[in-house]
């Protein structure tokens, strides 16, 4: 069911640690995504290294993408209401096309660009308003020229195929299990950091718009809980370890303590697939967050060079690290190098 949560705005001092944590969350999701963008969906690490070397800074993507399988994806809009590919449609079905071929160094992928719509909606309405967000989302996606990202994930294609066929907007999502859906809940949790129950309610409602299903709800709940705990001052490592010990989430049922002594490219790939599915990608984020809990730069560089769906993994990982340490922990070159960082949040008042 579509919800609206209404509250007043509060002022957070820009010198306050909480301001740094909130800004770190938003910048972290942008940084993790932008750093991985040029090597997004390289499943062959030898190909990634041959094409880009070891990635430590923002780079532009280039064609051909030697590991691209974009040619296998397809989408045909039922009618004009579902037209979302626009001038990018000509590249679908071609081999070697980079998923983000027209983006530039430091630019974010479509999933993060959609976060801008979400933040603008929450800032302007003073709440998470699903109807307002969906209106902005539909207008953005169906208007040519609003973005230059070639690839549009399956969740968006499913949503607009159903929307064009006449389904109510809150029933257009198709059961999903892709980590890309977790990117959108990060700003919602930050927006309601001082209202944990509201944060969970709004974030899960937002997730269900495009990524419904029990598996996504379980994955989302873990990320929400970790974010809220680090906002509350609990160190990221301590928060993760406590949840592993409690075993209240099925995504934590792995021997993380033993895995931490192994090389990253043995854990992520052989143990946890680098693909987008949350049963592997969420434990991969947990592993990297545990191993590099105090070193966001090393964590995000490692994630990027592991390939696969590193952009979505990087966004979630970057947000967790930013929420834990604040924006100051990220290298200045990354903070300043973002092409279009997301705007600050107008945080609701909890009084």
N, C-alpha and C positions, 0 to 999 in steps of 0.2 A: 504494500500500500504506500502511496506517495505521502511523504510527511513534510511538514514545515515546522521548524523550531525557531522561535523568535526570542531574541534577547537584546539588551542594550549593549552599546560598545563601551569598552574599558580602555584606558590609556596605560600602556606599558612603557616605562622609562627605557630609552634606548641604551642607557648605561647599565641596565639591569641584566643579570645573568639569564633570566628567562627570555628576554628579548633575543639574546644571542642564541639560545637553544632553538627558539621558534624560527629565527632567520636561518640558523644552521640546518634545520629540518628541510626547509624549502630550497635552500641553495644546495644542500646535499643531494636531494633528489634530482635537481638539474645537473649537477656536476657528474654524478654517477652515470646518468643517461648520456650526456654530451661527450664525455670521455670515451665511452664505448661505441658511440654512434658510427664512426667510420668502419669499425670492425664488427658491427652487429651481425649476428647469425653466421659467423664463421665457425663451422663445426670441425674443420680441418685446421688444427693449430699450425701445422707446417705451412699451409697456404696463407694463414694470417701473418705469420712472421715473414714469409717471403714477400708479401704485398706491402707490409707496413713496418716491419721490424718490431721492436718492443715498444708498445705505445705507453707513453708517460705524460703526454700533453694532448690538447685538442688538435685534431687533424681534420682536413677535409676528406670526404669520401671520394673514391674514384672508380670509374669503370675500366675494365670489367671487374665485377665482384666474382672472384674465381670459385667461390663456394655458394653462389646464389642459387636458390631454387624458386625464385619468384616466378619463373616461367610455369611452374606447376599450379600457381594460384589463379583463381578466376572469380569474376563477379559480373553479373548482368543485372542491372537495375530493372525491377518490374515495370517501373514508370518513372516519370520525372521526379516524384517525391523521394525516390530511392537513389537518385544519381549523385554519387559521391566521389567517383574517380576523376571526372572532368578530363582535363588535358593529360592526366597521367595514365589514362586507360591505354594509350598507344604503346606503353612500355610493358604492359602485362602480357605474358606469353613469350617474351623474348628471353633468350639465355644471356647470362653474364651481367644482367642489369643490377646495379646496386640498389638496395631497398631505399636508401636515402640519398640518391645520386645528386640532387640539387641543393642539399643543405651545405652549409659552410662550417668551418672549424668553430667550435664553441656553440653550435646551434643544437636545439633539442628536437627530438622526434615528436611525431604527432601526439602520442599519448601524453607527453608533458605539455605540449601546446594546449591540449584540451584542459589541463589543470588550470591554465590561465582563465579559461571561461568559468571554471568552478570558483576560483578565488574571486574573480570579479563579481560573480553572482552573490557569493556570501558577503563580500564587502558592501555591496550596494543594497542588499535586502536586509542585512544584519542578522542573517540566519542561513542555515542550510535549507534551501527551498528546492526540492527536486523538480517541481514544475518549471520554475524559473531556469534552472540549469538546463533541462531538456530543451526548452525553447531556444536557448543560446546555442546548444549543441547542434540541434537540427539546422538552425540558420547558418552556423559556421560550416558545417560539413556539406551542405547542399549549395553553398554559394561558391562559384569558381574563383580561384585566386587567393583564397584565405590562407593557404599554406602550399608549400612546394614539396611535401613529402610524397614520394612515389608509392610507398607501401601503406596500405590501410589494413589493420589487423582484422581477423575473422570476426571478432566481437562486434566491430562497427558495421561490417558487411551484413552480419545477421540482423543487427538492430534495424538497419535501414531497409533491408528486404522485408522484414515484418511490418515496419512502419508504412512502407509503400503499399503493402497489402491490406492496410486498414486496421491493424491491431492497435489497441490503446498503448500509449508510449511506455507505461509502466509494465507492460507485458511483452515488450519487443525483444528483450534479452533472451538468449538461448543458453542452456546449461553449459557452463564453461569450467576450465581448470588451468587457465593461463596466468602466469605471474603478472603480465601486463595490466590486469585488472586491479592489482593492489596499488599501482602507482596513484590512481585517483583518490584512494581513501586517505593518503598521507596528509594533504592539506586540510581535510575535514577533521582529522584527529587533532592536528595542531590548532585549528580554529577553536575547538572546544576542549583544549587541554585542561581547563579549570572546571570542567563539567564531565567527568568520566562517563557517566551513564548516557549523557547526551552525545558524547563523542562516539561511543559504541553504536548507539541507535542510528545516528545520522550516517556514520561511515558504512555500516552494513546495509543501510537502505540505498546509499549511493552505489555500492558495489553491486547490489542486486539489479540495478537498472540495466547493466550490460553484461554482468558476470554472475547470473543467479546459480544457485546450486549449493548443496551441503559442503562439497569439497572447498569451494571458494570461501564460503562463510567460515569454515574451520581455519583456513589459511589466513584470512583477513583478521579473524579474532586474535590470532597469535601476534600479528604485527601491531594491531591496535593496543593490545595489552602491554607489549614491550615498549611502545612509544609512550604510553601513559606513565609507565613506571619510571622511565628515564626522565620524563618531564618532571616527575615528582622527586627527582634527586637520587634515584637508585642508579649506581653505575651499570652500564650496559652488560658487562660480563656477569656481574652479580645477578642481574635480572634474568639473564638467559640460563645461568646455572641453576637458579632456584626453580625455574620452570622445567628444566630437564629432570631435576630431582623429583619434582612433584608429578611428572608424567601425566599432565592433564590435557595435553594436545598430541594427537597422533603423529604430527610432523616432527616431534622431538624424540621419537622412539629409535634413536640411532646411537651408537657408541662414540659420541663426539669426543670424549676424553682421549680415547685411543687414536682417533682420526687426526687430532691436532698435531701429533708428532710426524705425520706423513706429509710428503710434498703435495702442494695444492693440485698439481696436474694429475696426481694419482687419486685424490679424493673427488674432485669435481671433473667428471668425465667417467672414469671407471666405477666409482662408487655412487655418485649422484650425477645423473645425466645433465649435460649443459643445456638441454632443451627447456622449453618454456613451462612445462607442466609442473604444477605446484608441488606435487609429491616429491620431486627432485629439486626444483629451483628454490623452494623455501628452505629445506634443510641446507642447501648450498649457501644461502645467505646467512643462516645461523652459524654454520661452520666458519665462514669468513669473518663474521662479526665477533665470534668468540676468539679466533686466532689473532685478529688485528684490532681488538677492541679499543686500543689506545693509540692506534696509528692509522687514521683515515686515509692518508696518502698511499701507504703501502697496500691497504685493503682494496682501494678502488683501482689501483694499477693492476693488482693481482686479478681482480674480477674481470677487468677489461681484457686482459691477455689470455684468459681462460676460454674466451669465445662463447659460442652459443647465444642464448638470449641474455647477453651480458648487459644490455641497455636497461631492461626492466629489473634484472637483479641489482644492477648498479644504483638505480633510482631508490629501491627499497633499502639497500645497504647504506647508501649515502645519507638517506633521511635518518636512519637509526643512529648512525655515527654523528651526524650533525645535531640531533636532538640530545645526544649524550654529552658532547663536548662544546657545542656552540660553533658559530661560524669561524671563529678565530683559528680553529684547528685545521682548517683547509688551507692549502697553499694559496697565497695571494694571487698567483698567476692563474689559478683555476677560478677563483671568485671574480676577478676582474675580466677574465677571458670569456665568460659566458656572453653569448650574443644578445639574448633577451631573457635575463633572469626574471623569474616570476615575482609579482608584486608582494609587498608586505600584507599581512593579514590584519584586518580590523577586528581584534579579539573581542568577543562578547563578554559582558560583565557577568560575573557569577553571583553578584549581590542581589 
